[in-house]
Amino acid sequence: MALPGIKKEDISISLENSTLKVTGERMSKTEQDKDKVHFSEFRYGKFERSIALPKNAETEKVDARFEDGLLTINILKKEDAKPKQIVIK
């Protein structure tokens, strides 16, 4: 998830009933100058993203990293959900 201009402290990740929820808030910086007009093309305010996880997600082993404005969340599959090769005898 690309979150440019947001601090790690302004992001919250929670997991409830197989739903991963990422919430946060981008704070606006107000600049005022009587002689100039300031335009901003960034959106400010609260945001929320909910993602339904599959049944085979290992919800006990969620890893999240935030670096250079990019939030990466890794969720492993349960071992029993991985395909198993069967040897023919």
C-alpha positions as CSV (number, residue, x, y, z in Angstrom):
1,M,0.0,0.0,0.0
2,A,1.5,3.3,-1.1
3,L,1.2,5.9,1.7
4,P,3.5,8.8,0.7
5,G,3.8,11.6,3.3
6,I,2.4,9.6,6.2
7,K,4.4,8.7,9.3
8,K,4.5,5.2,10.7
9,E,2.9,6.4,13.9
10,D,-0.2,7.6,12.0
11,I,-1.0,4.1,10.7
12,S,-2.9,1.3,12.5
13,I,-3.2,-2.3,11.4
14,S,-5.8,-4.6,13.1
15,L,-7.1,-8.1,12.4
16,E,-10.6,-9.2,13.4
17,N,-12.7,-12.2,12.2
18,S,-10.4,-12.8,9.2
19,T,-10.5,-9.2,8.1
20,L,-7.3,-7.1,8.0
21,K,-8.0,-3.4,8.5
22,V,-5.5,-0.6,7.8
23,T,-6.5,2.8,9.1
24,G,-4.6,6.1,9.4
25,E,-4.7,9.8,8.9
26,R,-2.7,12.1,6.7
27,M,-2.3,15.5,8.4
28,S,-2.4,18.6,6.3
29,K,0.2,21.2,6.4
30,T,-1.2,24.7,6.1
31,E,0.9,27.3,4.5
32,Q,-0.2,30.9,4.2
33,D,1.4,33.8,2.4
34,K,-0.4,36.9,1.6
35,D,1.3,37.4,-1.8
36,K,1.2,33.8,-3.0
37,V,-1.4,31.1,-3.8
38,H,-0.7,27.6,-2.6
39,F,-2.2,24.6,-4.3
40,S,-2.0,21.0,-2.9
41,E,-2.9,17.9,-4.9
42,F,-2.6,15.5,-1.9
43,R,-5.7,14.3,-0.1
44,Y,-5.7,14.8,3.6
45,G,-7.8,13.2,6.3
46,K,-8.6,9.8,7.6
47,F,-8.5,6.6,5.5
48,E,-9.5,3.0,6.0
49,R,-8.9,-0.1,3.9
50,S,-10.4,-3.5,4.9
51,I,-9.3,-6.7,3.2
52,A,-11.0,-10.1,3.7
53,L,-8.4,-12.8,4.2
54,P,-8.8,-16.3,2.9
55,K,-9.6,-19.2,5.3
56,N,-6.0,-20.6,4.9
57,A,-4.3,-17.4,6.1
58,E,-2.0,-17.8,9.1
59,T,-3.4,-14.9,11.1
60,E,-1.0,-15.5,14.0
61,K,2.0,-14.7,11.8
62,V,1.3,-11.3,10.2
63,D,4.4,-9.2,9.4
64,A,4.1,-5.5,8.5
65,R,6.9,-3.1,7.4
66,F,6.8,0.5,6.5
67,E,9.7,2.0,4.6
68,D,9.9,5.0,2.2
69,G,6.1,5.5,2.2
70,L,5.4,1.9,1.3
71,L,3.5,-0.4,3.7
72,T,4.1,-4.1,3.1
73,I,2.1,-6.7,4.9
74,N,3.0,-10.4,4.6
75,I,0.6,-13.1,5.7
76,L,1.6,-16.8,5.3
77,K,-0.6,-19.7,4.3
78,K,-1.2,-22.4,6.8
79,E,0.9,-25.5,6.3
80,D,-2.1,-27.8,5.6
81,A,-3.3,-25.5,2.9
82,K,-0.1,-25.9,0.7
83,P,-0.2,-28.5,-2.1
84,K,1.4,-31.8,-1.3
85,Q,3.1,-33.9,-3.9
86,I,2.2,-37.6,-3.7
87,V,4.7,-40.2,-4.9
88,I,3.4,-43.0,-7.0
89,K,4.6,-46.4,-5.9
